[in-house]
């Protein structure tokens, strides 16, 4: 585990947010694996205070298309990655220590579903995702922005939101969980400053409504029912995984 601590802005700076981001071997939480996990705390302005970073040797091949996105090859992970069971045993401790903070993940039903699957896979926790959904205060700035400014044109990737809300970033550093977490913290603060902090239920309703509309759009454009079914209306956890 690599623990990185940023300089505190002031002696009385307190953590408000707990952020998490994963890089993975693919998009199927049942069959793919997390290869990089970053958990961080941030203050009310989105300044990272503490950061934990793990690389994981997944013991399964990393597809070339995934490696091209995040840059982590099989060779790199074999040399620098740690056994998954060790990593997730450490990570669950960090989450438990900071669960009372506002839990922030960008496109949460991806990262939370992967984390839930990994904790189950390695016998660390059987109900991580369910417990987070029920007891933690969750915030997904992607879902919130999409619901509160639904008619804005253009993509809504993390860097697109950063551009829209005037958050600076280095594009060369993105698609790395460490850089993505730091940027997510700033974007989350910017979105919250504009639209407030919605409840878990509001975000779940927003996501479900978006999914229903998007599935209708896909049907109108001739997509197969299999493709339509791939759009999950579940938030913050994809129940089918």
Buried (B, 14 or more C-beta within 10 A) or exposed (E): EEEEEBEEEEEEBEBBBBBBBBBBBBEEBEEBBBBBBBBBBBBEEBBBBBBBBBBBBBEEEBEEEBBEEBEBBBEBBEEEBBEBBEBBBBBBEBBEEBBEBBBBBBBBBBBBBBBBBBBBBBEBBEEBBEBBBEEBBBBBBBBBBBBBBEEEEEEBEBBBBBBBBEBEBEEEEBBBBBBBBBBBBBBBBBBBEEBEBBEBEBBBBBBBEBBEEEBEEBEEEEBEEEEBEEBBBBBBBBEEB
